[in-house]
Amino acid sequence: MEKIGIIGAGASGVFTAINAKTENNEITLIEKNDKIGKKLFITGKGRCNITNAKFFDEFLENIVVNKKFMYSSFTNFDNYALMDYMEKNNLKLSIQRGDRVFPKSEKSNDVIKLFEKQIRKKNINLRLNENVIDLYKDDKFKVKTSQSAYEFDKLVIATGGLSYPLTGSTGDGYKFAKKFSHKIIHQVPGLCPIIFKDKNLNVLNGISLKNVSLNIETNRGDFKEFGDMLFAKDFITGPIVLTLSSLINRSRVIRMYIDLKPALDFEKIDNRLLREFDKNPNKDISNILKKLLLNAFIDIILERSEINNRIKANQITKEERHRLIKEIKFFHLSFDGLKDINSAIITSGGIDCNEINPKTMESKLVPNLYFVGEVIDVDCLTGGYNLQVAFSQGYACANDIRRKNE
């Protein structure tokens, strides 16, 4: 009977094990934690954003690194195939804003319970609290753990990346891959907060912005995202920030600014201000701006515009008005880098895709060695795409293992 070892019981490792198991093989799933799916448990803020319901081409547009590598595995097991799998296993699903797919219960633990049930049902040998200390290959793969030693005919490395190290993602897979001479692409944070240098913005700490445009100009092009974001003490976060962080994480940032009123062009804001000035000529400019801006921004924007906050509307010059509008449309932040990888949702970088067969996830360098999940250099935007990649890769790997075992 063929023996298959899988290191890592996250989404990709577990899904590989469940789908690779047949009566002709023996699968051992090795996990350093005391339970499976540690990162899966916290994804989607504990609600588990399993996948995204966008159709094929639009889905693939959300893969920002090595999209072409995913064509084959995603075609063979796409988001709708995953949704069918979950529902056939009695996990009801809910499609929410942005086509994000969650368990109807909104409990990640329900997804983990489904996988635990399948592991038991298929008699997969789950080894918890076992840390892999060493591995190598002669005639077979030899794996030494903190508890035991194993020999495998095939080996799958599904150890995750570097983000969320408390879940056990500590870069083990990169070390293992190097033992087999695989090239590793340098890892940087993906989907993470962006740090700014400005020291006079403490008043914005905790302020949420809706329907704004965040713009970042880099040496590799200009990027813009529209939506919601949040200010913290010295960084910004939120959906549009996380997206942009993954688009710029290997670029040199030249300029970063927020358009606080993207729905209004310069002329429309100018006309609106003129109307307000005509109606309220003796009102302080700071009071008039309350109809246009959040209170927390008013004094900052007036200071940047070099306008006294007590000046009356009828005293504002055309030049001052235009400076004011410019600050509203181009609220600059001094870029100071990305939060470190411990604060990132995903790892950008990993095992070079050029050395992995995209149809099977098998190493092109070492026969019967496979890689799946975040350990590979593929990453996506937020919204369920990264988990789908893990499941699609796991399914492709499992298919090849089964095919060779027939």
C-alpha positions in Angstrom: 0.0 0.0 0.0 1.4 3.4 -1.0 2.2 5.7 1.9 1.6 9.5 1.5 2.8 12.1 3.9 1.3 15.6 4.2 2.9 18.2 6.3 0.5 20.9 7.5 -3.2 20.5 8.3 -4.4 23.9 7.1 -6.9 24.4 4.3 -4.7 23.1 1.5 -3.2 20.2 3.4 -6.5 18.9 4.8 -8.3 19.2 1.4 -5.4 17.4 -0.3 -5.7 14.6 2.3 -9.4 14.2 2.0 -9.5 14.1 -1.7 -6.3 11.9 -2.2 -7.4 9.1 0.1 -8.4 5.8 -1.5 -8.5 2.2 -0.3 -5.1 1.8 -2.0 -3.1 4.3 0.0 -2.3 5.3 3.5 -2.3 9.0 4.3 -0.5 10.6 7.3 -1.4 14.2 8.0 1.2 15.8 10.3 0.4 19.1 12.1 2.5 21.0 14.7 -0.6 22.5 16.4 -3.1 20.8 18.7 -5.9 21.0 16.1 -6.4 21.4 12.4 -7.2 24.6 10.6 -5.7 27.1 13.0 -5.6 29.9 10.4 -8.9 28.8 8.9 -10.5 29.3 12.2 -9.7 33.1 12.2 -10.2 33.8 8.5 -13.0 36.3 7.8 -12.9 37.5 11.4 -13.9 34.0 12.5 -16.7 33.7 10.0 -14.6 31.9 7.4 -14.7 33.6 4.0 -14.5 30.3 2.1 -14.4 31.6 -1.5 -15.9 34.2 -3.8 -18.9 33.7 -6.1 -17.5 35.9 -8.9 -17.5 34.2 -12.4 -14.3 32.7 -13.9 -12.6 35.7 -15.5 -13.5 38.2 -12.8 -12.4 35.8 -10.1 -9.0 35.4 -11.8 -8.6 39.1 -12.0 -8.2 39.1 -8.2 -5.1 36.9 -8.3 -2.4 39.5 -8.3 0.7 37.2 -8.4 1.1 34.2 -10.8 -2.5 34.2 -12.1 -1.5 32.1 -15.1 -0.1 29.4 -12.8 -3.7 29.0 -11.4 -5.6 28.6 -14.7 -5.4 24.8 -14.8 -6.1 24.0 -11.1 -8.9 26.6 -10.9 -10.5 25.4 -14.1 -10.6 21.8 -12.8 -11.9 22.8 -9.4 -13.3 26.3 -9.3 -15.3 28.3 -6.7 -18.6 26.8 -7.7 -17.2 23.2 -7.5 -16.1 24.1 -3.9 -19.5 25.5 -3.0 -21.1 22.3 -4.3 -18.7 20.2 -2.3 -19.5 22.2 0.9 -23.3 22.0 0.4 -23.2 18.3 -0.4 -21.5 17.8 2.9 -24.3 19.6 4.6 -22.6 23.0 5.1 -25.2 25.7 4.0 -23.6 28.7 2.5 -24.4 32.4 2.2 -23.3 34.9 -0.5 -22.7 38.3 1.0 -21.5 41.8 -0.1 -18.8 41.6 -2.7 -19.8 38.1 -3.6 -18.0 36.7 -0.5 -19.1 33.2 0.4 -19.5 32.3 4.1 -21.0 29.4 6.0 -24.6 30.4 6.7 -23.9 30.0 10.4 -21.0 32.5 9.9 -18.9 30.2 12.1 -15.5 29.0 10.8 -15.7 26.1 13.3 -18.4 24.6 11.2 -16.0 24.3 8.2 -13.4 22.8 10.5 -15.9 20.3 11.9 -16.8 19.2 8.3 -13.1 18.5 7.6 -12.6 16.7 10.9 -15.6 14.5 10.1 -14.1 13.7 6.6 -10.7 12.9 8.2 -12.3 10.4 10.6 -14.6 8.9 7.9 -11.7 8.3 5.5 -9.4 6.9 8.1 -6.6 9.5 7.6 -3.9 9.2 10.1 -3.9 12.6 11.8 -0.8 13.4 13.9 -1.3 16.5 16.0 1.4 18.3 18.1 4.1 16.9 15.9 6.8 19.3 14.7 8.8 18.2 11.6 12.5 18.4 12.6 14.1 17.1 9.4 13.3 15.5 6.1 15.2 14.2 3.0 14.8 11.7 0.2 16.8 8.7 -0.8 14.7 5.9 -2.2 11.8 7.3 -0.2 11.0 10.4 1.6 12.2 10.3 5.2 10.5 12.6 7.7 11.6 13.0 11.3 9.3 14.7 13.8 9.3 15.6 17.5 7.4 12.3 18.1 8.3 9.8 15.4 10.0 9.0 12.1 8.2 8.2 8.9 8.9 6.8 5.4 6.7 8.0 2.5 6.4 7.2 -1.2 5.0 10.7 -1.8 5.3 13.9 0.2 3.1 17.0 0.2 4.3 20.2 1.8 1.4 22.4 2.9 2.9 24.4 5.7 1.6 27.9 4.9 3.6 31.1 4.7 4.8 33.6 7.3 1.7 35.6 8.2 -0.1 34.9 11.4 2.9 33.0 13.0 0.7 32.2 16.1 -1.2 29.8 13.9 2.0 27.9 13.2 2.9 29.6 9.9 6.6 30.2 10.6 8.1 29.6 7.2 9.0 25.9 7.7 8.0 25.0 4.1 10.6 27.3 2.6 13.3 25.5 4.6 12.0 22.2 3.5 11.8 23.3 -0.2 15.4 24.5 -0.1 16.5 21.1 1.0 15.2 19.9 -2.4 17.0 22.8 -4.2 13.8 24.8 -4.9 14.1 28.5 -5.5 12.3 30.7 -2.9 10.9 34.1 -3.9 11.6 36.7 -1.2 8.6 37.0 1.1 6.9 40.4 1.8 3.6 41.3 3.5 0.4 41.0 1.5 -3.0 42.4 2.5 -1.6 44.5 5.4 -1.9 48.0 6.9 0.1 50.9 5.4 2.2 53.1 7.8 2.4 56.9 7.4 5.0 59.3 8.8 2.7 62.3 9.5 2.9 63.1 13.2 0.1 65.7 13.4 -2.8 63.3 12.5 -3.5 61.9 16.0 -6.9 63.4 15.9 -7.8 61.0 13.0 -7.1 57.9 15.1 -10.2 55.7 14.9 -11.8 57.6 12.1 -13.6 55.6 9.5 -13.9 56.9 5.9 -16.5 55.6 3.5 -16.6 56.0 -0.3 -13.2 57.6 -0.6 -10.4 57.0 -3.1 -6.9 56.0 -2.0 -4.3 56.8 -4.6 -0.7 55.5 -4.6 1.9 56.5 -7.2 4.9 54.2 -7.5 7.9 53.5 -9.8 5.8 50.6 -11.3 2.7 52.6 -12.0 -0.2 54.3 -10.3 -2.8 52.5 -8.3 -6.2 53.6 -7.0 -9.0 51.9 -5.0 -12.4 53.3 -4.1 -14.2 52.3 -0.9 -13.8 52.3 2.9 -10.7 52.7 5.1 -9.8 53.4 8.7 -7.2 55.6 10.4 -5.2 54.3 13.4 -2.4 56.1 15.3 0.3 55.8 12.7 -1.2 53.6 10.0 -4.3 53.1 7.8 -6.2 49.9 7.2 -9.5 48.7 5.8 -10.5 47.1 2.5 -9.0 49.5 0.0 -5.8 49.8 2.0 -5.3 46.0 2.2 -5.9 45.7 -1.5 -3.4 48.4 -2.4 -0.8 47.0 0.0 -0.7 43.8 -2.2 -0.4 45.9 -5.4 2.5 48.0 -4.2 4.4 45.6 -1.9 7.4 45.3 -4.3 7.4 48.9 -5.5 8.9 52.2 -4.5 6.2 54.6 -3.4 6.5 58.1 -4.7 3.2 59.7 -3.4 0.1 58.6 -1.5 -3.1 60.7 -1.1 -6.8 60.3 -0.3 -9.5 61.9 -2.4 -12.0 62.7 0.3 -14.7 63.5 -2.3 -14.2 61.3 -5.3 -17.8 61.8 -6.6 -17.2 65.5 -6.9 -14.7 67.1 -9.3 -12.9 70.4 -8.5 -15.5 72.5 -10.2 -18.5 70.9 -8.4 -16.8 71.4 -5.0 -16.0 75.0 -5.9 -19.6 75.7 -6.9 -20.9 74.1 -3.7 -18.6 76.2 -1.6 -19.6 79.3 -3.4 -23.3 78.6 -2.7 -22.6 78.0 1.0 -20.5 81.2 1.2 -23.3 83.2 -0.4 -25.9 81.8 2.0 -23.7 82.1 5.1 -21.3 85.0 4.5 -20.6 85.7 8.2 -20.1 82.1 9.2 -16.7 80.8 10.2 -15.2 78.6 7.4 -14.7 75.8 9.9 -18.5 75.7 10.5 -19.3 75.8 6.8 -17.0 72.8 6.1 -19.0 70.6 8.5 -21.5 70.1 5.7 -18.7 68.8 3.4 -16.2 67.0 5.7 -15.9 64.9 8.9 -15.2 67.2 11.8 -11.8 65.5 12.5 -10.5 66.6 9.1 -11.6 70.3 9.1 -8.8 71.9 11.2 -6.1 69.7 9.5 -7.3 70.7 6.0 -7.5 74.3 6.9 -4.1 74.3 8.4 -2.7 72.6 5.3 -4.5 75.2 3.2 -3.0 78.0 5.3 -6.4 79.3 6.2 -7.4 80.5 9.6 -10.2 78.4 11.0 -12.0 81.5 12.4 -12.0 83.4 9.1 -15.5 84.3 7.7 -16.8 82.9 4.5 -17.0 86.4 2.9 -13.2 86.9 3.6 -12.1 83.8 1.7 -10.2 84.6 -1.5 -10.5 82.6 -4.7 -6.9 81.4 -4.2 -7.6 80.2 -0.7 -10.8 78.4 -1.9 -8.8 76.6 -4.5 -6.1 75.6 -2.1 -8.8 74.2 0.2 -10.3 72.2 -2.6 -6.9 70.8 -3.6 -6.4 69.6 0.0 -9.8 67.9 -0.1 -9.0 66.1 -3.4 -5.4 65.4 -2.5 -5.1 64.7 1.2 -1.5 63.6 1.3 0.0 61.0 3.6 3.7 60.5 3.9 4.3 56.8 3.1 6.5 55.0 5.6 6.2 51.4 4.5 3.9 48.4 5.1 3.3 46.8 8.5 5.5 43.8 9.0 4.5 40.3 7.9 3.1 39.5 11.4 0.3 42.0 10.7 -0.3 40.7 7.1 -3.3 38.5 6.2 -1.2 36.6 3.6 2.4 36.1 2.6 3.5 37.4 -0.8 6.4 35.3 -2.1 7.3 31.7 -1.6 8.3 28.7 -3.7 8.9 29.7 -7.3 6.0 28.6 -9.5 8.3 28.0 -12.4 9.6 24.9 -10.6 6.1 23.4 -9.9 3.7 21.7 -12.4 0.6 23.9 -12.4 -1.7 21.0 -13.3 -0.6 18.7 -10.5 1.4 20.8 -8.0 4.2 18.3 -8.3 7.8 19.5 -8.1 9.6 19.7 -11.5 12.8 19.0 -9.6 11.9 16.0 -7.4 9.4 13.4 -8.5 6.5 12.6 -6.0 7.2 15.8 -4.0 4.2 18.3 -4.0 3.6 21.8 -2.7 0.2 23.3 -2.0 -1.2 26.5 -0.4 0.4 29.7 0.8 3.9 28.2 0.7 3.7 28.7 -3.1 4.3 32.2 -4.6 0.7 32.9 -5.5 -1.4 35.5 -3.7 -4.7 37.2 -4.2 -6.7 40.2 -3.0 -9.0 39.9 0.0 -12.5 38.4 -0.4 -12.2 34.6 -0.3 -9.8 34.3 -3.2 -6.7 33.1 -1.3 -8.7 30.2 0.4 -10.1 29.2 -3.0 -6.5 29.0 -4.4 -5.6 26.7 -1.5 -8.5 24.4 -2.2 -8.0 24.3 -6.0 -4.3 23.5 -5.5 -5.1 20.8 -2.9 -7.7 19.2 -5.3 -5.2 19.2 -8.2 -2.5 17.6 -6.0 -5.0 15.0 -4.7 -6.1 14.1 -8.3 -2.5 13.4 -9.3 -1.8 11.3 -6.3 -5.0 9.3 -6.9 -4.2 8.9 -10.6 -0.7 7.6 -9.9 -2.1 5.2 -7.3 -4.6 3.5 -9.6 
